[in-house]
Amino acid sequence: MSSTRIAVVILNYNGEQYLADFLPSVCAYSPEAEVIVADNASTDQSIAFLEKAYPQLRIIQNSENQGFAQGYNSALKHIEAEFEYYVLLNSDVEVTPNWLSPLLAYMDANPEMAACQPKIKAYHRKAYFEYAGAAGGFLDRYGYPFCRGRLFDEAEQDTAQYDDNSTVVWATGAALFIRAELYHKYEGLDADFFAHMEEIDLCWRLQNAGYTIGYCAGSTVFHVGGGTLSQLNPRKTYFNFRNGIVMLLKNLPQKMLWSRLPIRITLDAVAALQFFLSGKAAHGSAVGQAYRYLLRHRKSILAKRKKIQKLTGHGIPPKTYKGSIVVDFFLRGKKKYSELSKTKF
């Protein structure tokens, strides 16, 4: 076990410019941690840059680009049992002074908490929350994710309305503070997700095992977002729809699965139709491709479900929103977390 309790691990793929822009803040403001860069077989000059500019940093080199999920799984095996906590930090995140201390204190004070996240704000609009995590994540009854501070693409301005530590359903993978032992015990991120929503799936598993997930308001970071795939890329749509339905099939209790799954499929079909009608045919096709994946891999997905339930037990995350965030946002015009019915949590 390292004398340093925390490893801040940055997964990099062809992100030389992000490393140049954001490593200075991470190194300057993370004295409590060892900063490690895990490289996913970059083809740019990332490694040469690190070796020259940051010779003191440990570099873990994966043999190929394994995506976000397996990239982290492979890298963290190299440091298993060295640290008490990991921070999975995106390469496009600017951290702030004293960002780690509140997270560490929060986790130390709550031994039942498996993971937490800081406040995530937008790097290019620093008064606003950022899409990927905001002030902590939730799920509605059909598995659609949303955040305090962000519903779909509507991000709120930070006016201190979420300056309270809180239990949430999922913590963002952009800056995920997690107990190392639990990461490995519950098998880390699902490599088949490749990217997008894999941290939500992991947080669900951890809660099924009896742990909680937290949001720590005393820590703030700024996230560029969209560094790997922008919202305009149909491949992002594919991963979001595919991984969202896979997550439900893996984790939702049996008694809820068959009543909620048809509605989820219907809502996804409506979303695909809307893409086509709005001239975004590639995104509509991406939804169809996501479901073709499900049909081809249904046996392996159900095998994972059986394995997860044996490992963690049967459950559903606390505070799952009992309504439909899709209906509330698009039909009822609720654009802020504070406008959602508190009786549905």
Summary of the structure (lengths in Angstrom):
residues: 345
radius of gyration: 19.3
end to end distance: 40.0
largest distance: 57.6
contacts: 1185
relative contact order: 0.13
helix: 43%
strand: 21%
